[in-house]
Every structure is written in C-alpha cells, then in structure tokens.
Amino acid sequence: MKDRRLRAVIFDMDGLVLDSESTYVQAWRLAADALGFTMPAQFWAGLSGCSGKMVSQGLLDQCGADFDLERFQQLSSAYWFDHVQQHGIAVKPGFFALLDVLAQRGLPFCLATNSARVAAQQCLAWAGLTDIFPCIVAGDAGRAAKPAPDIFLQASAELAQPIQDCLVLEDSQIGIRAALAAGAPCVFVPSAKPADAWAAEHADYLMDDLHQVADFISARQQHPL
C-alpha cells in the first residue's frame, strides 16, 4: 500500500454520506414490534450496511422461518417513509468539506452502495444531493452485494483507476470487509458508537468523521497511502 498513490475516492452511502442508518433501524424496530418481535440492539446493529436480502435472512434466522417478511417490509417502509417525509435525510458532517478538497485536488469520486439504484437516487434527492455523484454503482445490477468485492471493483472500473489507488470510505464492518476483499485501502468512519471492533482493527485508517477524512486527503494527496 505504501507504494500506491491516492487517485480516486469511493463513497459508501448509508451511514457514511447520509445519516440514514439510525432511521432504518428505527423503522425496522417499529415494524418488528408491531409483529410481536422484540430484538436486542446488538441484532439491529449487526444489520448495518447489509443488503435487503441479508436483512431478510437475518430476520428469518432470528425470528423463525414463518416470520412474515412481506408484512415486515410493508410496515418498515411505511414507518421509514413517514419519518423521511417529516424530517428529510441529513447529510453527515464534513461531507461538503470533503467534496471541496476533492475538487481542489482534482480527484474523481463515485458512490458504491448495496442499495438499489432507484432507492439510492431517491435518498440522495431527499438529502438535497441530486447530481452530486458523477457515477453511482448500485447493488441491483447483478453484482454480489458487499461484503463481496464486486461493487467496489466495478466502481474502480467506472473511475478508470486501479482499485489499489482508490480510497474507500465506509461506516460498517460489511463495507470494510468488501473493501479489503477488493484490495482497496479503506477508511472506517463509524456511524454508531461503540465502533465495530473488527472494522476498527482491520481498516487501514480509523477516523471520527468526514472532516477528518478531508484533512487526511488534503495532507496525503501528494504522498503514498
């Protein structure tokens, strides 16, 4: 890694760019409660960064094969949409400062998310970030979801830069696993406290927020990662 240069940045979306992880958990918890299932906080935290299929499988594993996934999805979607309609989706602190640094340094960037493209675009619109990302690599185009490396490898192809030169920014263990599997240097910016211990140990860098990432890139852009 010390022989590589920083040539591009790959953003995760939920919990990294958008302050959305907690809203998903709240909606999931309310839906599960309505169906008579109460799960501990650790269970919901373990779903951070998961694809929809992984969330569904986690619920079946926890609640049993007869758990009503269809009703759960209807309820959780309704709860989440109601929250977003009332409060919108907040952008994580430091995101715009980081964009300024990338623009100053001429570094290309893109979004790489487990979410479906339509869902990602809608969430970005609700957060006021329409057209911010030149490219979006989403999880519904036949690629394996994170923690598989496919989404990040496609992102590096879209950026026309080697994956080893693309700095991945992630907030979840699943995202860090995907970045490491892809061979990308990665920054872990936890979206919840306490931070996931495995991700904190295995990520190349651990940072508090995107302001710190902006400072890091500003200082390191001309130096090896």
C-alpha positions, 0 to 999 in steps of 0.5 A: 500500500505504501507504494500506491498513490491516492487517485480516486475516492469511493463513497459508501452511502448509508451511514457514511454520506447520509445519516440514514442508518439510525432511521432504518433501524428505527423503522425496522424496530417499529415494524418488528414490534408491531409483529410481536418481535422484540430484538436486542440492539446488538441484532439491529446493529449487526444489520448495518450496511447489509443488503435487503436480502441479508436483512431478510435472512437475518430476520428469518434466522432470528425470528423463525422461518414463518416470520412474515417478511412481506408484512415486515417490509410493508410496515418498515417502509411505511414507518421509514417513509413517514419519518423521511417525509417529516424530517428529510435525510441529513447529510453527515458532517464534513461531507461538503468539506470533503467534496471541496478538497476533492475538487481542489485536488482534482480527484474523481469520486463515485458512490458504491452502495448495496442499495438499489439504484432507484432507492439510492437516487431517491435518498440522495434527492431527499438529502438535497444531493441530486447530481452530486455523484458523477457515477453511482454503482448500485447493488441491483445490477447483478453484482454480489452485494458487499461484503463481496468485492464486486461493487467496489471493483466495478466502481474502480472500473467506472473511475478508470483507476486501479482499485489499489489507488482508490480510497474507500470510505465506509461506516460498517464492518460489511463495507470494510470487509468488501473493501479489503476483499477488493484490495482497496485501502479503506477508511472506517468512519463509524456511524454508531458508537461503540465502533465495530471492533473488527472494522476498527482493527482491520481498516487501514485508517480509523477516523471520527468523521468526514472532516477528518477524512478531508484533512487526511486527503488534503495532507496525503494527496501528494504522498503514498497511502 
